[in-house]
C-alpha cells in the first residue's frame, strides 16, 4: 500500500510518500519539503495572513498532485501548532478543503504527544519498558510517558523552538541577556510539568524525537544520518551546555553552515537548544537517546492500525 502523508508544520510543509503495510516498518519512497514558515505569518490579530493562506492552499494542491502521480490512493493531511493557533483556522481549513479537496486535520497538542509516543514505542518495542518521550516542534514541546502504546501521561506545552525565537529574541544572534533570561524563564515554566511527570514513576528509557533533537545530537558528536537509523545516538546535557555556549554567539547564516543543521531551521536552533537543556534539567535527565521515528510515523502507524491491513 502506498500512502501520501502531508505534514503542515510551523516551518515547513512535508510530503512523505511511503510504502507501508500493517505490521511492517513504513518505508519512505519519496520526500518533498516546502518552506512556508506559517507561524511567522500570523498577523497581530492572531490570524493566518491572506498570503499565508494562499500559499498553504497552493502547496496542498501541489502535494496532492504529486502524491497522485506517485500512486497514492489518498493523502493523509494534518497540521500542527501553526494552523491550530491561528484564530481563523476554521476558515482556512474550509478554504483548503473547497479548493483542493483535501481535508486537513488539525492535531491537538495531546494528539501530537500520543502519536509521537506510539512511534517511539513501535521503534523500541515492549522490551523498552516504561518510555519517556520528548519532542520539540516549532510551536510546542510534547512530553509523553507510559508502558503501553497509549501513554499514561501526555502533555503539550507552548515551548516550541520557533515560538521562542519569535517571542523572546530581538537580535541575531540573541544577546547574552536574552539567552540567560530565556533559560531562567524556561526553568520556571517546566517546573510544574516536571513535578507531574515525577508522579508517574521512573522511566526505563528516555528518548527524544524531532529534527531539533537530531540536529543537537549531531552537533555534539552523534553519528551522521548517513550511518543509518539503527546507530545509537545520544544527546548529553554536558555536551549540550558546551554547544549552547558556542552556537548562541553565531548568526543564523553561520548556523546554517554547520553540518547537521538545515538552513530553514537554523534561525531557531538556539531556542531549541535552550528548550532541550531546560527540559533535561527539569526532568533530571543527563542523557537522551535519539529516536528516528516521530509524529509522521505515528500518524502512519495509527492509520495502518485503523485499516487493519484492508488497504494492503
C-alpha positions as a printed NumPy array, in Angstrom:
array([[  0.   ,   0.   ,   0.   ],
       [  1.347,   3.408,  -0.926],
       [  0.332,   6.296,   1.33 ],
       [  0.767,  10.01 ,   0.952],
       [  1.309,  11.865,   4.229],
       [  1.238,  15.664,   4.306],
       [  2.568,  17.313,   7.459],
       [  1.772,  21.033,   7.699],
       [  4.121,  22.283,  10.384],
       [  5.104,  25.657,  11.769],
       [  8.103,  25.898,   9.463],
       [  7.699,  23.523,   6.529],
       [  5.09 ,  21.519,   4.678],
       [  6.427,  17.993,   4.238],
       [  5.033,  15.465,   1.785],
       [  6.124,  11.933,   2.565],
       [  5.159,   9.067,   0.284],
       [  5.607,   5.677,   1.921],
       [  5.23 ,   2.037,   1.002],
       [  3.507,   0.728,   4.111],
       [  1.893,  -2.471,   5.252],
       [  0.45 ,  -3.215,   8.639],
       [  2.995,  -4.918,  10.863],
       [  5.948,  -3.668,   8.828],
       [  8.048,  -0.533,   9.078],
       [  6.789,   2.29 ,   6.827],
       [  9.372,   2.662,   4.069],
       [  9.822,   6.161,   2.574],
       [  9.539,   6.193,  -1.216],
       [  9.637,   9.964,  -1.741],
       [ 10.038,  13.051,   0.407],
       [  9.429,  16.672,  -0.58 ],
       [  9.568,  19.771,   1.614],
       [  8.243,  23.271,   1.031],
       [  9.324,  26.149,   3.256],
       [  6.278,  28.225,   4.282],
       [  7.048,  29.367,   7.848],
       [  3.353,  29.669,   8.605],
       [  3.97 ,  30.515,  12.252],
       [  5.778,  33.665,  11.173],
       [  2.816,  34.676,   9.028],
       [  0.373,  35.045,  11.866],
       [ -0.856,  38.641,  11.986],
       [ -1.03 ,  40.88 ,  15.042],
       [ -4.685,  39.872,  15.418],
       [ -3.689,  36.206,  15.648],
       [ -4.922,  35.147,  12.209],
       [ -3.005,  33.46 ,   9.419],
       [ -2.39 ,  36.152,   6.808],
       [ -4.136,  36.091,   3.442],
       [ -0.796,  35.499,   1.739],
       [ -0.031,  32.652,   4.123],
       [ -3.418,  31.065,   3.425],
       [ -2.897,  31.464,  -0.331],
       [  0.477,  29.738,  -0.162],
       [ -0.917,  26.958,   2.003],
       [ -3.737,  26.242,  -0.432],
       [ -1.322,  26.205,  -3.364],
       [  1.16 ,  23.933,  -1.56 ],
       [ -1.53 ,  21.447,  -0.524],
       [ -2.862,  21.358,  -4.097],
       [  0.617,  20.673,  -5.48 ],
       [  1.246,  17.988,  -2.868],
       [ -1.996,  16.266,  -3.814],
       [ -0.939,  16.213,  -7.478],
       [  2.499,  14.851,  -6.585],
       [  1.048,  12.131,  -4.354],
       [ -1.381,  11.084,  -7.077],
       [  1.376,  10.834,  -9.684],
       [  3.36 ,   8.645,  -7.292],
       [  0.495,   6.181,  -6.984],
       [ -1.   ,   7.153,  -3.623],
       [ -4.601,   6.097,  -3.187],
       [ -5.237,   9.067,  -0.904],
       [ -3.477,  11.79 ,   1.009],
       [ -3.451,  11.873,   4.806],
       [ -3.013,  15.525,   5.698],
       [ -2.552,  17.008,   9.145],
       [ -1.482,  20.298,  10.665],
       [  0.102,  21.162,  13.982],
       [  0.525,  24.301,  16.088],
       [  0.831,  26.99 ,  13.389],
       [ -2.638,  26.314,  11.989],
       [ -4.017,  25.234,  15.359],
       [ -3.103,  28.576,  16.95 ],
       [ -4.489,  30.749,  14.136],
       [ -7.745,  32.492,  15.046],
       [ -9.053,  31.929,  11.53 ],
       [ -8.119,  28.245,  11.44 ],
       [-11.662,  27.066,  10.635],
       [-11.905,  29.453,   7.699],
       [ -8.505,  28.448,   6.347],
       [ -9.261,  24.733,   6.678],
       [-12.549,  25.152,   4.843],
       [-10.817,  27.002,   2.041],
       [ -8.197,  24.249,   1.729],
       [-10.965,  21.643,   1.514],
       [-13.027,  23.624,  -1.005],
       [-10.136,  24.486,  -3.329],
       [ -8.047,  21.298,  -3.114],
       [-10.393,  18.555,  -1.959],
       [ -8.001,  17.739,   0.88 ],
       [ -9.354,  17.526,   4.432],
       [ -6.578,  18.97 ,   6.563],
       [ -6.923,  17.614,  10.096],
       [ -5.604,  19.79 ,  12.897],
       [ -3.983,  17.749,  15.643],
       [ -4.246,  18.883,  19.231],
       [ -1.068,  19.112,  21.248],
       [ -2.118,  15.998,  23.142],
       [ -2.689,  14.207,  19.825],
       [  0.862,  15.066,  18.829],
       [  2.264,  13.746,  22.098],
       [  0.288,  10.488,  21.88 ],
       [  1.118,   9.779,  18.24 ],
       [  4.797,  10.548,  18.747],
       [  4.785,   8.206,  21.724],
       [  3.21 ,   5.476,  19.569],
       [  6.016,   5.855,  17.023],
       [  8.699,   5.594,  19.7  ],
       [  7.024,   2.572,  21.262],
       [  6.894,   0.745,  17.925],
       [ 10.526,   1.624,  17.238],
       [ 11.883,   0.363,  20.553],
       [  9.329,  -2.382,  21.261],
       [  7.939,  -3.674,  24.52 ],
       [ 11.374,  -4.529,  25.902],
       [ 11.99 ,  -0.803,  26.377],
       [  9.606,  -0.861,  29.351],
       [  8.267,   2.473,  30.57 ],
       [  9.129,   5.112,  27.97 ],
       [  9.506,   8.848,  28.478],
       [  9.335,  10.585,  25.079],
       [ 10.228,  14.226,  24.356],
       [  9.63 ,  16.137,  21.124],
       [ 10.466,  19.775,  20.345],
       [  8.479,  21.242,  17.469],
       [  8.257,  24.723,  16.055],
       [  5.359,  25.768,  18.263],
       [  5.292,  23.349,  21.167],
       [  7.105,  20.805,  23.309],
       [  5.441,  17.409,  23.638],
       [  6.062,  15.063,  26.558],
       [  4.562,  11.588,  26.949],
       [  5.206,   8.658,  29.253],
       [  3.82 ,   5.175,  29.715],
       [  4.218,   1.415,  29.492],
       [  1.725,   0.676,  26.692],
       [  1.215,   2.035,  23.17 ],
       [ -1.085,   4.664,  24.659],
       [  0.804,   6.847,  27.156],
       [ -0.388,   7.247,  30.724],
       [  0.754,  10.872,  30.606],
       [  0.675,  13.142,  27.546],
       [  1.212,  16.894,  27.62 ],
       [  1.9  ,  19.661,  25.145],
       [  3.293,  22.999,  26.293],
       [  3.792,  26.102,  24.093],
       [  7.588,  25.992,  24.237],
       [  8.468,  25.316,  20.608],
       [ 11.767,  26.44 ,  19.112],
       [ 10.198,  28.736,  16.53 ],
       [  7.763,  30.27 ,  19.006],
       [ 10.51 ,  31.146,  21.469],
       [ 12.705,  32.576,  18.724],
       [  9.92 ,  34.952,  17.672],
       [  8.762,  35.885,  21.145],
       [ 11.984,  36.147,  23.147],
       [ 14.83 ,  37.063,  20.791],
       [ 15.152,  40.512,  19.225],
       [ 18.559,  40.193,  17.582],
       [ 20.574,  37.704,  15.524],
       [ 22.415,  36.253,  17.331],
       [ 20.385,  36.821,  20.503],
       [ 22.017,  38.891,  23.22 ],
       [ 23.611,  37.182,  26.193],
       [ 20.915,  38.702,  28.401],
       [ 18.153,  37.249,  26.221],
       [ 19.727,  33.8  ,  26.349],
       [ 20.133,  33.949,  30.126],
       [ 16.629,  35.267,  30.774],
       [ 15.09 ,  32.708,  28.422],
       [ 16.893,  29.853,  30.177],
       [ 15.642,  31.093,  33.56 ],
       [ 12.095,  31.537,  32.237],
       [ 12.076,  28.024,  30.781],
       [ 13.147,  26.562,  34.11 ],
       [ 10.148,  28.228,  35.771],
       [  7.747,  27.127,  33.021],
       [  8.825,  23.491,  33.231],
       [  8.964,  23.083,  36.998],
       [  5.274,  22.192,  37.395],
       [  5.403,  19.817,  34.411],
       [  8.402,  18.041,  35.911],
       [  6.565,  17.529,  39.203],
       [  3.624,  15.899,  37.429],
       [  5.893,  13.6  ,  35.443],
       [  7.743,  12.582,  38.604],
       [  4.452,  11.246,  39.97 ],
       [  4.319,   8.791,  37.049],
       [  7.364,   6.968,  38.372],
       [ 10.835,   6.286,  36.993],
       [ 11.075,   5.58 ,  33.238],
       [ 13.122,   2.677,  31.922],
       [ 14.158,   4.569,  28.805],
       [ 14.179,   8.275,  27.951],
       [ 14.126,   9.187,  24.271],
       [ 13.833,  12.328,  22.154],
       [ 12.46 ,  12.768,  18.666],
       [ 12.24 ,  15.593,  16.117],
       [ 14.654,  17.434,  13.876],
       [ 15.713,  19.772,  16.674],
       [ 16.948,  16.978,  18.921],
       [ 18.591,  15.185,  15.993],
       [ 20.488,  18.33 ,  14.984],
       [ 21.634,  18.98 ,  18.539],
       [ 22.825,  15.405,  18.899],
       [ 24.731,  15.614,  15.615],
       [ 26.418,  18.857,  16.679],
       [ 27.553,  17.233,  19.915],
       [ 29.135,  14.27 ,  18.197],
       [ 26.397,  11.797,  17.263],
       [ 26.738,   9.796,  14.046],
       [ 25.508,  11.458,  10.832],
       [ 22.281,  10.346,   9.14 ],
       [ 24.352,   8.519,   6.524],
       [ 25.297,   5.973,   9.208],
       [ 21.71 ,   4.713,   9.149],
       [ 18.766,   4.855,  11.581],
       [ 19.849,   1.865,  13.678],
       [ 23.018,   3.514,  15.009],
       [ 22.546,   4.578,  18.621],
       [ 22.662,   8.335,  19.032],
       [ 22.519,  10.285,  22.279],
       [ 22.395,  13.873,  23.451],
       [ 24.095,  14.629,  26.774],
       [ 23.48 ,  17.633,  28.997],
       [ 27.221,  18.468,  29.349],
       [ 27.613,  18.319,  25.569],
       [ 24.527,  20.466,  25.093],
       [ 25.769,  23.031,  27.604],
       [ 29.033,  23.413,  25.697],
       [ 27.165,  23.608,  22.4  ],
       [ 24.887,  26.412,  23.605],
       [ 27.908,  28.484,  24.639],
       [ 29.16 ,  28.116,  21.071],
       [ 26.038,  28.5  ,  18.916],
       [ 24.46 ,  31.314,  20.947],
       [ 27.171,  33.628,  19.594],
       [ 26.599,  32.657,  15.948],
       [ 24.33 ,  34.297,  13.398],
       [ 21.621,  32.346,  11.62 ],
       [ 23.666,  32.406,   8.408],
       [ 26.639,  30.839,  10.16 ],
       [ 24.489,  28.26 ,  11.958],
       [ 23.08 ,  27.18 ,   8.608],
       [ 26.587,  26.223,   7.512],
       [ 27.03 ,  23.686,  10.324],
       [ 26.824,  20.004,   9.45 ],
       [ 23.5  ,  18.541,  10.502],
       [ 21.672,  21.885,  10.559],
       [ 19.186,  22.628,   7.785],
       [ 19.194,  26.214,   6.548],
       [ 15.446,  26.594,   7.008],
       [ 15.668,  25.697,  10.721],
       [ 18.93 ,  27.407,  11.613],
       [ 17.165,  30.524,  12.902],
       [ 15.504,  28.544,  15.712],
       [ 18.427,  26.316,  16.718],
       [ 19.484,  28.338,  19.769],
       [ 15.954,  28.462,  21.167],
       [ 15.559,  24.738,  20.513],
       [ 18.802,  24.044,  22.371],
       [ 17.617,  26.086,  25.35 ],
       [ 14.318,  24.187,  25.448],
       [ 16.174,  20.871,  25.272],
       [ 18.556,  21.849,  28.063],
       [ 15.795,  23.191,  30.316],
       [ 13.714,  20.043,  29.788],
       [ 16.617,  17.727,  30.554],
       [ 17.459,  19.665,  33.711],
       [ 13.851,  19.887,  34.888],
       [ 13.389,  16.145,  34.454],
       [ 16.812,  15.298,  35.84 ],
       [ 17.92 ,  13.552,  32.64 ],
       [ 21.64 ,  13.944,  31.822],
       [ 21.257,  11.901,  28.606],
       [ 18.602,  11.339,  25.95 ],
       [ 18.552,   8.654,  23.278],
       [ 17.524,   9.896,  19.841],
       [ 14.606,   8.035,  18.26 ],
       [ 14.473,   8.189,  14.442],
       [ 10.68 ,   7.912,  14.375],
       [  8.412,  10.784,  15.369],
       [  4.976,  12.269,  14.704],
       [  4.677,  11.426,  10.999],
       [  5.473,   7.773,  11.634],
       [  2.95 ,   7.765,  14.462],
       [  0.254,   9.088,  12.125],
       [  1.056,   6.389,   9.568],
       [  1.088,   3.612,  12.155],
       [ -2.249,   4.72 ,  13.604],
       [ -3.748,   4.752,  10.118],
       [ -2.483,   1.236,   9.411],
       [ -3.899,   0.021,  12.714],
       [ -7.286,   1.508,  11.883],
       [ -7.452,  -0.05 ,   8.417],
       [ -6.212,  -3.37 ,   9.837],
       [ -4.448,  -4.099,   6.571],
       [ -7.603,  -3.747,   4.46 ],
       [ -5.879,  -1.367,   2.048],
       [ -2.791,  -3.513,   1.553]])
